[in-house]
Amino acid sequence: MRVSGPWPALLSAALFGVSPTLTKMVIGDFSPVLVAGLLYLGSGLGLLLLQIFRRANIWYEYQTLSPLQRLS
């Protein structure tokens, strides 16, 4: 499913605005730099997993092609 238009951008902006407040509530009283670092770390790990799953899917699709289809 591919979503386009302004809605994903608005949702992203809303989540970006709410995330520090929610993180403060969950984690407690930590340094803002540590909280930002944890948020960036979580984002990076999530994107890494997404990339791994996407590449696994592409590799599977490539393996199912015949040799003639792989050349084109």
C-alpha positions in Angstrom: 0.0 0.0 0.0 1.4 3.3 -1.0 0.2 6.5 0.7 0.8 9.9 -0.8 -0.4 13.4 -0.3 -0.2 15.7 2.7 -1.5 13.2 5.3 1.8 11.3 5.9 3.6 14.6 6.3 1.1 15.9 8.8 1.2 12.6 10.7 5.0 12.7 10.8 5.0 16.3 12.0 2.5 15.5 14.7 4.5 12.5 15.9 7.6 14.6 15.8 6.0 17.2 18.0 4.6 14.8 20.5 7.6 12.4 20.8 9.7 14.5 23.2 6.8 15.0 25.6 5.9 11.3 25.6 9.5 10.3 26.0 9.9 12.6 29.0 6.8 11.0 30.6 8.1 7.5 30.0 11.8 8.0 30.7 11.6 10.6 33.4 14.2 13.3 34.1 17.1 12.8 31.8 19.4 15.1 29.9 17.8 16.5 26.7 20.9 15.3 24.7 20.4 11.8 26.0 16.7 11.8 25.1 17.5 13.1 21.6 20.2 10.5 21.2 17.8 7.7 22.2 15.2 9.0 19.8 17.8 9.1 16.9 19.0 5.6 17.9 15.5 4.2 17.8 14.8 5.8 14.5 18.1 4.5 13.0 17.3 0.9 14.2 13.8 1.1 12.8 15.1 2.3 9.4 17.8 -0.4 9.4 15.1 -3.1 10.0 13.0 -1.6 7.2 15.9 -1.7 4.8 16.8 -5.3 5.7 13.2 -6.5 5.1 13.0 -4.5 1.8 16.2 -6.0 0.5 15.2 -9.5 1.6 12.0 -9.1 -0.5 13.9 -7.7 -3.5 16.4 -10.6 -3.3 13.5 -13.1 -3.1 11.9 -11.6 -6.2 15.3 -11.6 -8.0 15.7 -15.3 -7.3 12.3 -16.2 -8.7 13.1 -14.6 -12.1 14.4 -16.7 -14.9 17.9 -16.0 -16.1 16.6 -14.3 -19.2 14.4 -12.0 -17.2 17.3 -11.1 -14.9 19.2 -9.7 -17.9 16.6 -7.2 -18.9 
